[in-house]
Amino acid sequence: MTPVFAISRISGWCAHIIEEKFAEAQEKPALYRPEAEYIGNYCGAVGCTYEPIAARG
């Protein structure tokens, strides 16, 4: 029973990784939890810049 469970979990993880890797084909990646609402500022796949923790206010 354990190998069947492991195979199903691994295939789900692989599907999740593939979806994340190729999500840049969409304008804005879809939420994995449809009922969740993203409240942050979306700056695109490559538009974000890193701000050090000390500089954040």
ABEGO torsion letter per residue (X at the ends): XAAAAAAAAAAAAAAAAAAAAAAAABABBBBABAABBBABBBAEAAABBBBBAAABX
